[in-house]
Amino acid sequence: MKDIKILTENKSNVFDCIVFGEIIYDIYNNIPQLGGAALNYSWHLSQLGIKVLLISSIGNDDLGKKALEKIQSNDLISYSITVSDMKTGIAQIIGTVKEPDFIINEDVAWDKINVPSNINKFHAKSFYFGTLSQRSKFNQNSLKQLFRLKNNPYKMFDLNLRKNYHTKPIIEYSLHQANVVKMNQVEFEYIRRLLKIQSPDDLLSIYNIHTILITNGNKSVNLINSETSMTALPPLSNPIDTIGAGDAFFATYTACLLKNLSVDQMLSKSCEIASYTTGRKGSIFDLPRKFKNL
């Protein structure tokens, strides 16, 4: 079976954010839960009124069909999704949903994400990508095509490191492309040793990054750029499922950035919504109205 490209019938080629990356079902206690960093991020952006173009791939199977139906139910998410003869991606969660680890299956649909043939007609204010989606050469080449677009000034990079699915060249290449980078404290310590740097300021100067966000669970978030260095304390919460909280945080930060909120507001809103998501099961759900007005 040949790959089939499915495009939305959207009437506009102008988006707030183009998102490239994986659609994955997280499997915990044999129950599949729709997610993947790119889809989680897209969903939360849409909850905040942001128009999204999601570029991804699913399998021609039941999980893929259910994922597509969910995406189609969202008026603010347009999509260019390849329906592949490979299976829809899954990730087995080991540990707990509060402290998860993942066994991610390989040679699946999202390892082969095609770029829309008419991509040059699309315009966006921002572009999102992560590390995990670059584990295949096919996707690395797709991303290079997208990086040639000059009409999305904010390049939002999620350093979502997973076992065996990142290399030093991929990390360095991504840092050179990005101007806003999100990572957690463990990931920062890893790249600090890998890249032989001393501090986040080194990342700013070496890779010409504008802003770095370092999350540390429910303890703190650090924002570092050339103008300021700030620490925010997330609201107290009773977490039951932390999967996708980082995606919610980064999506909220992006929405606030696009809406020109102050740095204080961006951090406060991002922490508030991320904390709220940890009290909910799953990553794909509707936010209460009180959170949607930024």
N, C-alpha and C positions, 0 to 999 in steps of 0.2 A: 504493500500500500504506500502511495506517495504522500508526502506531507501536504496538508491542506491549510492554506492561510485563510483565516476568518477575520474580516474587518468589520468594525462597527459602521453603521450607517450614520455617522455623525455629520452634522451639517457645517461644522466649523473645523478649521485646521489649527486653531489657536487654543493652547492649553496653559494652565498654570504650571503643570509639572508633567514631564515624561518620566516614566518609571520603567526600568529594565531589570528583570530578574525572575526568581523562581516562584512557582506555585507548588506548594508541598502540603501533604496531609501529615500532621503529627499523629502518631499512633501511640496511645497510652491506655494500658489495660484493654488492648484490642479494639479500642474505640477511635475511629479516624476523626481528626479535627482539622478543618480547613485552615491553612495558613501559608507560611513562607514569608520571609522578610519583605519581599517586594509587594506581595498582595496585602499583607498586614498594613504596610506603610500607605499603600494606595487607598485602602479602605478608610483608614483614619484621616487621611487628607480629605477624602470626600465628605466625611462627617463634619468637617470644618468649612465646607463650602468651596473646596478647591477642585477645579476641573482637572482630571487626570487622564493621561493616555498610558495604559499599562501594556507593555510589550513582554510577552511570555510565551509559554508552551505547555500544553496538556496532552495527555494520552487520549486515544479514542476508546475510552473505557468508562465504566460507571462513575468512578471518582472524578474523571475529567469532565464528564457531562454535568455532574453536580456542581463542580467548581464554576463552570461556565454559566450555569443557571444563576448562581449566586451573584456573579459579576454582572450579568445582564439585568439583575434586579436593581442595580444601583445607577441612577440617572446621571451621576457625575463622573462615573468611570467609563471612559471609552477604552477600546482595547484593540490590539493587533496580536492575536493569539494563534500560534500554530497548533493544529491538531495533528498529533504525531502517531506513527505506528509503534512508538515506544510507550511504555507505561507511564501514567501520571506519577510524579515523584511522591515518595513517602519517607518519613523519618521515624524510626522507632525511638521513643523516649525512654531512657533508662535513668535510674535515680528517682527523683520526685518532680512534680510540676513546680515546686518551689525552688529546687536546685537541680534543674534538668541537665542531662547530657544526651547526645543524639547519635544514633547510628543511621546514617543517611544512605539510602540505596543509590546505586550508580547506573549509568547508561539508561537514563530515564528521559522523559520528554523535555524537561527544562534544561537538559544539557545541550539542546539544539534549538536555540531561540533565534528565529529569523527577524531581520530588520525589515519593516514595511518598504515595499518598492517605491512608494511615494513619500518617503520620510522627509525629503527635502522641502515638501510643501507644508510640513508641520512647524509651528512656532510655539515655543514654550518659555516661561520665565525661569524654569529650573529643571534640572535633570538629576535623577537618583540612580545610583548603582551601588553594588556591594562586592564583597570579596568572593563569597560562596559561588555566585553565578559564573565566576570566571574560571571554574575548575576545568572546563573543557576548552579546547583550542577553538572550536566552532564559536562559542560565545565570546571568547577573547577577540576574535575577528569581527563579530557583530558589534561589540562595544567600540572598537576602533572606528567603525563607520559612524556610530552615533557621536563620538567625540569630535568628529570633523564638522558637526553642525555648530554654527557660530551664534545661534540665536537664543541660547539658554545660559544666561550669565551666572546663575547659581548652580554649581556642580556639587551635589550632596552625596558624600561617600560614607557608607556604613562599613566600618572595618569589622564585619561579622565573621571572625575567624572560627573555623571548624576544623577538627582533626584531619590532617593530611590533605586539606583542600585549599592550601595557600602556599605560596612560595615568596621568597624575598623579591624576585623581579615583579611579581604580580602586585605585591604591596607597594613597592616603590613606584611602579608605573601608575597605580591608582592615586597615590598621594600627589604625584606630579599633575594629574588631571584635575584634582579636586580643589575647591576653595573653602568648603565646609566639611569637616570630618567628625564623625561620631564613633566613639569606641567606649568600652568599659575599662575599669581599672586593670583587670587582668590582661586585657589586650594591650593596654598601654605599656605595662611592664614587659610584656613579650616583645613588642617592637622596639622598646627602649634598648633591650639587650641585642636584638637582631640587627638594628640599624646603628648601634653604638652611639646613641644620643644620651644626653643628660636630662633633658627637660622638654616639656611641650613647646617651649620657646624655640628649641632647636628645630622642631618640625615646621614651625611657622616660617622660619628663615630659610631652611634648606630647601623646602618644597613649595615655598611661596603660597602657603595656605593662609586664608583670612581668619578662620575661626576653628578652634578645636573644642569639642565637647567630650568630657570624660565622665561617664556615669559610674556610680558605685552602689548599685542596688538601691535600697531604701535609706541609705546613709547620707549621700551627698551627690551633687553634680557640679563639676568644675567647667567653667567657660573661660577660654584663654584666647585672646587675639592681641593685635598690636596696640590697641587702645586701652584694654582693660583686662583684668583677671578677677573673676567673680566665683563665689561658691554659693549654691542654693541648697536648702534642706528640703527634701520632699515631705509632703504632709504625712502624718502618721497613718498607717493602714494595717489591715489584717490580711496579708496576702494569702490567696489560695491557689493562684496560678500566675507565675511570673512570665510565662512564655508570651512573647509579643509586646511586653511592656516597653522594651527599648525601641521597638518600631513605633509604638504610640508616641513615645517621647520625641523621637526624631521627626515624625510627621507633624506633630504639633509645633515643634520649633520651626519647621519649614513653613507651615501655614502662617505663623506669626511673622516670620521674616518677609514673606510675600505681602503681608498686610501692613508692613512697616511699623510694627509695634516696637517699643523700647526693649533694650536688652533685659531689663528687670522683668518686664511683662512676659517676654519670650520664655525665660527660665521658669518663672512662676507658673504660667499656664502649662508648660510642657511637663513639669513635675506633677502638677495637679492631675492632669489627665492620665499620665503614666501610672500614678499611684492608684487611681480609680480602676484602671484595667486589671491590676493585680488582684482586685477583689472580685473579679468576674472570671468564669471559666471560658476559655477560648479567646481568640484574638479578633474574630469577626463578629461584631455586634453593633447595635445602634447606641450612640452616646445619648445621655439625657440632654434635654434642651439647654439646661443651664451651662453646659460645657461648650455648646456649639457657637455661641456668640463671642468672638474674640475681640 
